[in-house]
């Protein structure tokens, strides 16, 4: 006869966890000292410390007993976010990072533990934070858990990307030779999100594009972040994820600033994700004067700026068609022949753009003066014409 001691104990713990939380209180100092992944410590503080009195006790259980307790708690209808926070708490206590893995557990047992944690996660979308899921995904990759469970975690993160903040994606690495943050795991999730968007496009794709650019700007200052890692994440999203490339340009500029010893070829590779035709007027002006960009990119930006200036001058009535045509021809030659010019020539080109700006400004002032005079003449004509009719 089976006594079902484990099941009975699990049910008893679940019953205690579900009774009136006011009977069990935890001091605020104790709650703040809890080291929970995914910013859950702060979340617990706001949700009500008394509800979580049982976290510390349950976290002392080994994984198979912990799983049974969580199953019993789920059956009693405890809120999913509370269950998710408890799973995050247990994970943080026992396997918060590569440097904090239990020494007595074999790789096999760690893999089984990780798979068990994934399986007991509440199904509700907001039950666990993206940051915790990223930690769990990273752990799963390290432990080589089943691809089915890895894909499940990836999909959950991808579904939440549209409501994420940059801070949610910051998962730290721990090795001496690693980047500060785990960019590879984030790239993997963004690629999964991009793949899902091919089947079901969403208007929030632009939101994710802005999120990725913000994350790139945050991690770009890491001197151990390779060109391949930066470029892989920058190109993970489709072209229509960014209607303007100013944020991506800012991230690229931050990366080039933090990596001043890159070769010309490497700097060009970093810039390939950026479409300079999608830069705003202010972004184009800044980029055209940025000496950190590779020479061939700078040349194209300056020539593009010349074309835009020539068009503007033509639109205000200047006979500038010849200069405009010449500038377009120069752009085409640059693109077709990958023309590399010297820094001195670039300075001359920038000076030419400044002269064009001055001319455009003068033309606009003249146009405004002519329009004012024409308007004044029209008003005078109407006044004198009406007086003549009265007379």
C-alpha positions in Angstrom: 0.0 0.0 0.0 1.4 3.4 -1.0 1.3 6.0 1.7 1.7 8.9 -0.8 3.7 10.8 1.7 5.2 13.2 -0.9 1.8 14.0 -2.4 0.2 14.6 1.1 3.1 16.8 2.2 2.9 18.8 -1.1 -0.8 19.3 -0.6 -0.3 20.4 3.0 2.3 23.0 1.9 0.0 24.2 -0.9 -2.9 24.5 1.6 -0.8 26.6 3.9 0.4 28.8 1.0 -3.2 29.5 0.1 -4.6 30.5 3.5 -5.0 34.1 4.7 -1.6 35.7 4.1 -2.2 38.2 7.0 -1.5 35.4 9.4 2.1 35.2 8.1 4.1 38.4 7.7 7.6 39.0 6.5 9.6 42.2 7.5 10.3 44.6 4.7 14.1 44.3 5.3 13.9 40.6 4.8 12.0 41.0 1.6 14.4 43.5 0.2 17.3 41.2 0.9 15.8 38.4 -1.2 17.9 37.9 -4.3 15.4 37.1 -7.1 16.1 37.1 -10.8 14.3 39.2 -13.3 13.7 42.1 -11.0 11.1 40.0 -9.2 12.3 41.2 -5.8 10.9 44.6 -6.6 7.7 43.1 -8.0 7.2 41.1 -4.8 7.6 44.2 -2.7 4.8 46.0 -4.6 2.5 43.0 -4.8 2.4 42.5 -1.1 5.2 40.9 1.0 2.8 38.9 3.1 1.7 36.8 0.1 5.2 35.5 -0.4 6.0 34.3 3.1 6.4 30.7 1.9 9.0 31.3 -0.9 12.0 30.9 1.4 10.7 27.7 2.9 9.8 26.1 -0.5 13.1 27.1 -2.0 14.8 24.7 0.4 13.3 21.7 -1.4 15.2 19.8 -4.0 13.8 20.0 -7.6 11.6 16.9 -7.6 9.9 17.9 -4.4 9.7 21.5 -5.5 7.9 20.5 -8.7 5.3 18.5 -6.8 4.6 21.5 -4.4 4.2 23.8 -7.4 1.8 21.4 -9.1 -0.3 21.2 -5.9 -0.2 25.0 -5.6 -1.4 25.4 -9.2 -4.3 23.0 -8.5 -5.5 25.2 -5.7 -5.7 28.2 -8.0 -2.9 30.4 -6.7 -2.4 33.4 -9.0 -0.1 32.6 -11.9 2.2 35.6 -11.3 2.8 34.4 -7.7 3.6 30.9 -8.9 6.0 32.3 -11.5 7.7 34.5 -8.9 8.2 31.5 -6.7 9.8 29.5 -9.6 12.1 32.5 -10.3 13.0 32.7 -6.6 14.0 29.0 -6.5 16.0 29.3 -9.7 17.9 32.4 -8.4 18.8 30.6 -5.1 20.2 27.5 -6.7 21.3 28.2 -10.3 21.4 32.0 -10.8 24.4 31.8 -13.1 27.3 29.8 -14.5 29.4 30.7 -11.4 26.6 29.6 -9.1 25.8 26.1 -10.3 25.6 23.4 -7.6 28.9 21.6 -7.5 27.4 18.3 -6.4 25.1 18.1 -9.4 26.2 16.4 -12.6 25.5 18.0 -16.0 22.7 15.4 -16.5 21.0 16.4 -13.2 21.4 20.1 -14.1 19.8 19.5 -17.5 16.9 17.6 -15.9 16.5 20.4 -13.3 16.4 23.1 -16.1 13.8 21.1 -18.1 11.7 20.6 -15.0 11.7 24.4 -14.3 10.5 25.1 -17.9 7.8 22.5 -17.6 6.3 23.9 -14.4 6.2 27.5 -15.6 2.6 28.9 -15.5 1.1 29.1 -19.0 -0.3 32.6 -18.5 1.6 35.3 -20.5 2.5 37.7 -17.7 3.2 35.1 -15.0 7.0 35.5 -15.4 9.2 38.4 -16.6 11.1 38.4 -19.9 14.3 38.9 -18.0 13.8 35.6 -16.1 12.8 33.8 -19.3 16.0 35.0 -20.9 18.0 33.7 -18.0 16.2 30.3 -18.3 16.8 30.2 -22.0 20.5 30.9 -21.5 20.6 28.1 -18.9 18.8 25.8 -21.2 21.2 26.4 -24.1 24.2 25.8 -21.7 22.6 22.5 -20.4 21.5 21.4 -23.9 17.9 20.8 -22.9 15.5 19.4 -25.5 14.9 21.6 -28.6 11.2 21.4 -28.0 11.5 23.1 -24.6 14.0 25.7 -25.9 11.6 26.6 -28.7 8.8 27.0 -26.1 10.8 29.4 -24.1 11.9 31.3 -27.2 8.3 31.7 -28.3 7.2 33.0 -24.9 9.8 35.6 -25.0 9.1 36.6 -28.6 5.4 37.1 -27.7 6.4 39.5 -25.0 9.0 41.5 -26.9 6.4 44.1 -28.0 5.9 45.1 -24.4 9.5 44.9 -23.2 12.0 47.6 -22.1 15.7 47.5 -22.8 16.4 46.7 -19.2 14.4 43.5 -19.6 16.8 42.2 -22.2 20.0 42.8 -20.1 21.1 39.3 -19.1 24.7 39.3 -17.8 27.5 37.0 -18.8 29.9 35.7 -16.2 33.0 34.5 -18.0 36.2 36.6 -18.1 36.3 36.4 -21.9 32.6 37.0 -22.5 30.8 40.2 -23.3 29.1 41.9 -20.3 25.7 41.0 -21.6 24.5 37.9 -23.4 23.9 39.3 -26.8 23.7 35.9 -28.5 20.6 34.8 -26.6 18.9 38.1 -27.3 19.7 37.7 -31.0 18.3 34.2 -31.0 15.0 35.5 -29.6 14.8 38.4 -32.0 15.3 36.1 -34.9 12.5 33.9 -33.6 10.3 36.9 -33.3 11.2 38.0 -36.9 10.3 34.5 -38.2 6.9 34.6 -36.5 6.3 38.0 -38.0 6.7 36.7 -41.5 3.5 34.6 -40.9 1.6 37.1 -38.8 2.7 40.7 -39.4 2.0 43.1 -36.6 1.9 46.9 -36.4 4.1 46.7 -33.3 7.0 45.6 -35.4 8.3 49.2 -35.2 8.1 49.0 -31.4 10.4 46.0 -31.4 12.7 47.7 -33.9 13.1 50.6 -31.5 13.7 48.2 -28.6 16.5 46.4 -30.5 18.1 49.7 -31.4 18.0 50.8 -27.7 19.5 47.5 -26.7 22.3 47.8 -29.3 23.1 51.3 -28.0 23.3 49.9 -24.4 25.6 46.9 -25.3 27.6 48.7 -28.0 30.0 50.2 -25.4 31.3 46.7 -24.5 34.8 46.4 -26.0 34.4 42.6 -26.2 31.3 42.8 -28.4 32.4 41.6 -31.8 31.5 43.1 -35.2 29.7 39.9 -36.0 27.6 39.9 -32.8 26.6 43.6 -33.3 25.8 43.1 -37.0 23.9 39.9 -36.4 21.5 41.5 -34.0 21.2 44.7 -36.0 20.1 42.7 -39.1 17.9 40.2 -37.2 14.7 42.3 -38.0 13.2 42.9 -41.5 13.7 46.2 -43.2 10.2 47.5 -42.4 11.0 47.2 -38.6 12.5 50.7 -38.8 10.9 53.6 -40.7 13.8 55.9 -39.6 17.3 54.7 -39.0 18.4 57.5 -36.6 18.4 55.2 -33.5 20.3 52.5 -35.4 22.8 55.1 -36.5 23.3 56.3 -32.9 24.0 52.7 -31.8 26.5 52.3 -34.7 28.2 55.5 -33.7 28.4 54.4 -30.1 29.9 51.1 -31.2 32.5 52.8 -33.4 33.4 55.2 -30.6 34.0 52.3 -28.2 36.1 50.4 -30.8 38.4 53.0 -32.3 40.9 50.4 -33.5 38.6 48.7 -36.0 39.9 48.4 -39.6 38.2 50.2 -42.4 36.6 46.9 -43.6 35.3 46.2 -40.1 33.8 49.6 -39.7 32.1 49.2 -43.1 30.7 45.9 -42.0 29.2 47.5 -38.9 27.4 50.1 -41.0 25.8 47.6 -43.5 22.6 47.3 -41.5 22.0 51.1 -41.8 20.1 52.5 -44.7 21.3 56.1 -44.9 18.4 57.0 -47.2 16.2 56.5 -44.1 18.1 59.0 -41.9 16.3 62.1 -40.9 17.7 65.5 -42.1 19.4 66.0 -38.7 20.7 62.4 -38.7 22.1 62.8 -42.2 23.8 66.0 -41.3 25.4 64.5 -38.2 26.5 61.4 -40.0 28.0 63.3 -42.9 30.3 65.1 -40.5 31.2 62.0 -38.4 34.8 61.0 -38.9 34.3 57.7 -37.1 32.3 56.3 -40.1 34.3 54.6 -42.8 35.4 56.8 -45.7 33.2 55.2 -48.4 30.1 55.6 -46.2 31.0 59.2 -45.4 31.4 60.0 -49.1 28.0 58.6 -49.9 26.4 60.6 -47.1 28.0 63.8 -48.2 27.0 63.2 -51.9 23.4 62.4 -50.8 23.3 65.6 -48.8 24.5 67.5 -51.9 21.7 65.9 -54.0 19.2 66.9 -51.4 20.5 70.5 -51.2 20.5 70.7 -55.0 16.9 69.6 -55.1 16.0 72.2 -52.4 17.7 74.9 -54.4 15.8 73.9 -57.5 12.5 73.9 -55.6 13.0 77.5 -54.5 13.5 78.7 -58.0 17.2 78.6 -58.5 18.7 77.6 -61.8 20.7 74.8 -60.2 19.9 71.9 -62.5 23.5 71.5 -63.6 24.9 71.2 -60.1 22.1 68.8 -59.2 22.8 66.6 -62.2 26.5 66.5 -61.5 25.9 65.5 -57.9 23.6 62.7 -58.9 26.3 61.4 -61.4 28.9 61.5 -58.6 26.6 59.5 -56.3 26.0 56.9 -59.0 29.8 56.6 -59.7 30.4 56.2 -56.0 27.9 53.4 -55.6 28.9 51.5 -58.8 32.6 51.8 -58.4 32.8 51.8 -54.6 34.9 55.0 -54.9 37.1 55.6 -51.9 38.2 59.2 -51.5 40.7 60.8 -49.2 39.9 62.7 -46.0 41.1 65.9 -47.6 38.6 65.4 -50.5 35.9 64.7 -47.9 36.7 68.0 -46.2 36.4 69.8 -49.5 33.0 68.1 -50.2 31.8 69.2 -46.7 32.8 72.7 -47.5 30.9 72.6 -50.7 27.8 71.4 -48.9 28.2 74.3 -46.4 28.4 76.8 -49.3 25.3 75.2 -50.9 23.5 75.7 -47.5 24.4 79.3 -47.5 23.2 79.8 -51.0 20.0 78.0 -50.2 19.5 80.2 -47.2 20.0 83.3 -49.3 17.6 82.0 -51.9 14.9 81.3 -49.3 15.3 84.8 -47.9 15.1 86.4 -51.4 12.0 84.2 -52.2 10.3 85.3 -48.9 11.1 89.0 -49.7 9.7 88.7 -53.2 6.6 87.0 -51.9 6.1 89.8 -49.3 6.5 92.5 -52.0 4.1 90.7 -54.3 1.6 90.4 -51.5 2.0 94.1 -50.6 1.4 95.1 -54.3 -1.7 92.9 -54.5 -3.1 94.5 -51.3 -2.4 98.0 -52.6 -3.9 97.3 -55.9 -7.1 96.1 -54.2 -7.3 99.1 -51.9 -6.7 101.7 -54.7 -9.0 99.8 -57.0 -11.8 99.9 -54.5 -11.3 103.7 -53.9 -11.4 104.3 -57.6 -14.7 102.4 -57.9 -16.2 104.5 -55.0 -15.1 107.7 -56.6 
